[in-house]
Amino acid sequence: MGLFDRLRKKHEAGGQAKKPVHIADKSKKAESKVKAETKTEPAKTKKAEPKTKLVKQQTQEAYRILLKPLQTEKLSKLGRINQYGFAVPVQATKVEIGKAVKALYGVQPLKINCVKYPGKAVRFGRTQGRQKAWKKAYVLLKPGQTIDTSS
């Protein structure tokens, strides 16, 4: 660390010794600050837009957690009591699944149950292999809340 401290001090000392000629005049410096402040005021009103960018980042992560909604006969019956199923990565936790459901569908789940499924052994002629292991998440919602998983 001593080497980096020396380099930083040398850089800072060199920067202070050399001042740009066009900023040496204080009146010009004050005018440039005023112009900069007037330019940033309209930008402050536009800063409400980055919230949507933050939401996009959250939904991007949410799409990595909720791989696909599952539509089976059992889940169609469970849909009547506001319970839905999703295929999720094996490493996904219940907390991550809950945040992803809230980010994508705008509903807060009451309860999340997860079931791990091991990969099945498969054969193609003499070649043997395994399917990937996966995880299913059952998400229970409050009465009156729904998720449209048809699209």
BAFI-944718 format. One line per 10 residues: number of its first residue (from 1); their letters; for each residue x, y, z of C-alpha. Coordinates in steps of 0.5 Angstrom, whole numbers, plus 2048, in hexadecimal, padded with zeros to 3 digits. Layout:
N
NUM = a = X Y Z  ... $
This chain:
151
1 = mglfdrlrkk = 800 800 800  806 805 801  807 805 7FA  800 807 7F8  800 80C 7FD  806 80F 7FA  804 80F 7F3  7FD 812 7F6  801 818 7FA  805 819 7F4 $
11 = heaggqakkp = 7FF 81A 7EF  7FB 81E 7F4  801 823 7F5  802 823 7ED  7FB 825 7EC  7FB 82B 7F1  801 82E 7EE  7FE 82E 7E7  7F8 833 7E7  7F4 833 7E0 $
21 = vhiadkskka = 7F5 83A 7DD  7EE 83B 7DB  7EB 83A 7E3  7F0 83E 7E6  7EB 844 7E6  7E6 844 7EB  7E1 848 7E8  7E1 843 7E2  7E1 83D 7E7  7DB 840 7EB $
31 = eskvkaetkt = 7D7 841 7E4  7D8 83A 7E2  7D6 837 7E9  7CF 83B 7E8  7CE 838 7E1  7D0 831 7E3  7CA 832 7E9  7C5 835 7E4  7C7 82F 7DF  7C6 82A 7E5 $
41 = epaktkkaep = 7BF 82D 7E8  7BB 82A 7E2  7BF 823 7E2  7BC 823 7E9  7B5 822 7E7  7B7 81D 7E2  7BB 819 7E7  7B4 815 7E9  7B5 811 7E3  7BB 80D 7E6 $
51 = ktklvkqqtq = 7B6 809 7EA  7B3 806 7E4  7BA 804 7E3  7BB 801 7EA  7B5 7FD 7E9  7B7 7FA 7E2  7BD 7F8 7E6  7B9 7F4 7EB  7B5 7F1 7E6  7BB 7EF 7E2 $
61 = eayrillkpl = 7BD 7EB 7E8  7B6 7E9 7E9  7B6 7E5 7E2  7BC 7E2 7E4  7B8 7DF 7EB  7B2 7DD 7E8  7B3 7D9 7E2  7AC 7D8 7DF  7A5 7D7 7E2  7A3 7D0 7E3 $
71 = qteklsklgr = 79C 7CE 7E0  79A 7C7 7E2  793 7C4 7E4  795 7C4 7EB  797 7CC 7EB  791 7CE 7E7  78D 7CB 7ED  792 7CE 7F2  791 7D5 7EE  78A 7D5 7F1 $
81 = inqygfavpv = 78D 7D6 7F8  792 7DB 7F5  798 7D7 7F5  79C 7D7 7EF  7A2 7D3 7ED  7A9 7D5 7EA  7AF 7D1 7E7  7B5 7D4 7EB  7BC 7D3 7EB  7BF 7CE 7F0 $
91 = qatkveigka = 7C3 7D3 7F4  7BD 7D8 7F5  7BB 7D9 7FC  7B4 7DB 7FE  7B5 7E2 800  7B8 7E3 7F8  7B2 7E0 7F6  7AD 7E5 7FA  7B1 7EB 7F7  7B1 7E8 7F0 $
101 = vkalygvqpl = 7A9 7E7 7F0  7A8 7EE 7F3  7AD 7F1 7EE  7A9 7EE 7E8  7A2 7ED 7EA  7A2 7F3 7F0  79F 7EE 7F5  7A2 7EC 7FB  7A1 7E5 7FD  79F 7E2 803 $
111 = kincvkypgk = 7A2 7DB 803  7A7 7D8 7FF  7A9 7D1 7FF  7AE 7CD 7FB  7AF 7C6 7F8  7B6 7C4 7F5  7B5 7BF 7EF  7BB 7BB 7EE  7BD 7BA 7E7  7BB 7B3 7E4 $
121 = avrfgrtqgr = 7BF 7AE 7E1  7BE 7AD 7D9  7C1 7A9 7D3  7C1 7AA 7CC  7C3 7A3 7C9  7CA 7A1 7CD  7CB 7A8 7CF  7C9 7AA 7D6  7C8 7B0 7D9  7C4 7B5 7DE $
131 = qkawkkayvl = 7BF 7BA 7DE  7C1 7C1 7E2  7BE 7C1 7E9  7B9 7C7 7EA  7B5 7CA 7EF  7AE 7CC 7EF  7AB 7D2 7F4  7A4 7D2 7F6  7A2 7D9 7F7  79C 7DB 7FC $
141 = lkpgqtidts = 798 7E2 7FB  794 7E6 7FF  78C 7E5 7FD  78A 7E9 7F8  791 7EA 7F4  793 7E6 7EE  798 7E5 7E9  797 7E4 7E2  79C 7DF 7E0  798 7DD 7D9 $
151 = s = 79D 7E2 7D5 $
